[in-house]
C-alpha cells in the first residue's frame, strides 16, 4: 500500500522548520495517542503514522533523503515496527511535563563518507568497497559494558528510574539522575576491553552498490552502518555522499549529456557524416551542409537514466567549426581563390550573417555623426 506524504500527515509545509514540525506533532499525538483512545485500532495506526513522519522530518539527514527520494529512501527500514508509545510520548512531551521513564542508552552517531566517482560509474552504476573507521559493538561484553558474568547494578540514588525529583517551592522538578546520568544503573565491573562503553574503535570494509543515475550531491543511506550506540543502543546510519569527477569529454546537466564536436570548414560547408562518442560506444551524426558553428544536435536516449523515474536523457552535441592551421602554399592559394569567388569577406550571398553585421556597424557610425 502506498504511504501518505509525511508533510501532509503532520499538516506542515516542506519549508517548515523543526519547531513547527514538533508543534504539529504534539497536537496530533495528543489527539491520537492510544492512551486517550483505548481499543481504537484506527487511532493506534494513525499514531504510528504520525510518529514515523515525525522521526523522519526532525532528523536533518533523513529529511534530506526523503525530500530527494521520497519513501523509496527508506524501503529497507521498517519505521513503524515495534512502536513504543510511551517512549515517544515521553520524549516529545518530557521537556514540558517531565518524564518518570528511564533514559535510554544513546543511539550511535550517524557517519558521512565522501565518495568520488567517474561519470561512467554514476551513469552505468557500480559497486564500490569503502573503508570506514568507526565504533563497533564490543564482542567481549556484547555491548553491555560489563565484565563477563556480571551485570549493571541498579542505581541507589534513583532506584533504577534514571530520574530524581527536586522540590522548589510549590513545584516538583524532575531531572536526570546525576549518579547514573539517567541510565538507571551503574557498571561496577566494567569490561576490560571497552572500559564500560560497550563499543570499541575499529575499521570495517563495506560494499556499497551505487545505482545508475546518481549525481553530485546525492546521498546513499546505509541503515545501521554508523557508529554503534553506547551500552547496546542501536547504531547510527552511514550516509555515502556522492561527487562526480569532471569528465574530459562530457558535461552533465540533469539527465542530459553535452559535448563539443570540432568539424573542419569543408565538412561545415558541404555536409557529411561523423562519429561522435557516447558513454556506451560511438554513434554516427549527420552534418547537413551550411552548418554554422555552435549548432546543437540532439541524439535521443544517449544521456543518463534517471535514478528516480527511469527516464533517459539525451546527448547534445555542439559542433564547432575549426579554422584550418598549418596550411600549405597550395591550400592557401585555394582559399584565396575561394574568397575571391565570395566577393570578399562580406559577400552577401555566401556570408549573410557577416553582411548584416557590417551593415549594422556602418549604420551605427552614421548615426553617431548625424
C-alpha positions, -999 to +999 in steps of 0.1 A: +000+000+000+014+035-010+023+056+020+010+091+025+033+121+023+050+128+056+044+166+053+007+160+047+004+136+076+017+163+100-001+191+082+030+211+076+048+226+046+081+214+031+096+247+042+085+242+079+113+243+104+118+218+132+099+239+158+068+240+135+070+202+129+074+195+166+044+217+174+023+199+148+034+165+161+025+174+197-010+184+187-017+153+167+000+130+192-022+143+220-053+136+198-044+101+186-023+087+214-035+051+223-038+060+260-065+085+250-081+061+225-081+027+243-091-001+220-092+022+189-071+004+162-075+033+138-062+058+163-033+035+170-024+031+133-027+069+129-004+075+158+022+051+143+020+070+110+024+104+128+054+091+147+071+078+116+066+111+098+079+130+129+111+108+132+120+114+095+113+151+093+131+160+125+163+142+115+181+165+091+198+137+072+167+116+069+146+146+059+171+154+031+170+118+019+132+119+020+130+152+001+152+138-026+140+102-030+106+100-012+096+069+006+120+048-015+149+062+006+136+040+035+123+009+017+146-014+037+137+002+070+105-006+089+100+026+106+066+016+121+077-017+137+078-021+174+065+014+182+067+021+219+040+047+225+052+055+260+087+062+250+080+085+221+052+103+240+077+109+269+105+120+246+083+147+230+064+160+260+090+153+286+106+187+282+072+203+292+057+178+317+087+158+328+091+120+324+095+093+350+108+068+325+144+056+325+166+075+300+177+051+273+212+044+261+224+069+235+220+059+198+251+058+178+261+088+157+255+089+120+285+089+098+293+105+064+316+091+037+326+112+007+328+090-024+342+104-056+331+086-088+337+089-125+309+099-149+309+064-164+304+049-129+275+071-119+258+067-153+261+029-156+261+020-118+289+004-099+296-014-066+324+001-045+342-011-014+347+016+012+369+016+043+352+031+074+369+039+108+341+037+133+329+025+167+315-011+167+299-033+194+324-048+218+323-086+211+337-094+246+308-079+266+283-079+236+276-042+241+267-044+278+299-027+290+303-052+319+327-080+326+316-115+316+294-129+344+285-096+359+256-072+353+250-035+358+237-027+393+206-006+400+214+029+409+209+036+446+202+073+440+172+070+416+164+033+423+166+025+386+142+052+373+170+073+359+152+104+373+153+123+406+128+148+419+137+181+435+112+203+452+113+240+445+086+259+464+052+247+452+067+228+422+085+195+419+112+194+392+122+161+377+158+158+364+182+131+352+199+113+380+235+127+384+248+094+397+239+072+368+234+100+343+198+089+336+207+053+328+191+039+359+220+015+365+258+017+373+285-005+359+306-016+389+327-041+369+334-026+335+346-047+306+384-047+303+382-042+265+357-014+261+360+000+296+323+001+302+313+018+269+300-013+252+318-004+220+354-001+206+372+017+178+375-005+147+376-001+109+354-021+086+351-025+049+316-022+033+304-030-002+282-002-015+260-005-045+258+028-064+226+028-086+230+042-121+218+078-125+230+094-092+247+128-094+269+151-073+251+159-040+231+127-039+234+106-007+230+069-002+218+058+033+231+026+048+209+018+078+227+008+110+262+011+095+271+042+115+287+042+150+274+016+175+254+031+203+265+031+240+258+001+261+239-018+235+219+010+220+211+010+183+237+020+158+235+052+137+234+053+099+261+058+073+255+083+045+276+080+014+279+114-002+285+112-040+306+136-060+314+132-097+348+139-113+350+163-142+349+144-175+373+151-203+346+150-230+311+152-215+293+177-192+262+166-174+231+187-168+203+168-151+199+137-172+214+152-204+250+150-216+267+177-236+299+176-257+316+198-282+325+182-316+350+200-338+344+198-376+365+213-404+355+241-427+347+217-456+325+195-435+305+225-423+301+239-458+294+207-477+279+185-450+288+148-443+287+122-416+309+119-385+312+096-355+306+110-321+313+094-287+287+082-261+293+065-228+285+031-243+300+033-278+301+055-309+272+067-330+270+084-364+259+120-367+248+135-400+260+171-405+239+190-431+255+214-455+259+250-445+261+241-408+271+271-386+294+269-356+277+262-323+248+244-340+233+219-314+224+184-325+203+161-302+208+124-301+179+110-281+183+083-255+221+086-252+221+105-219+217+094-183+189+072-170+172+089-141+176+072-107+141+085-097+118+077-126+139+057-151+136+082-179+166+086-201+181+119-211+197+129-244+232+136-258+235+171-272+265+177-295+275+213-302+296+215-334+325+239-335+338+249-369+376+248-366+398+272-385+424+253-406+461+256-395+495+247-409+483+254-444+505+245-474+510+270-502+486+251-524+459+253-497+464+290-492+461+296-529+428+276-530+414+296-501+424+329-517+406+319-549+376+308-528+375+342-510+376+360-544+346+338-555+327+350-524+332+386-535+353+394-504+349+388-467+314+403-465+299+386-496+262+390-492+253+357-510+277+334-492+280+352-458+246+367-449+254+370-412+287+388-419+269+411-443+242+420-417+268+426-391+290+450-411+259+468-424+248+473-388+283+487-379+281+511-408+247+524-397+259+527-361+287+551-370+265+570-394+240+576-366+268+589-344+278+616-369+243+628-376 
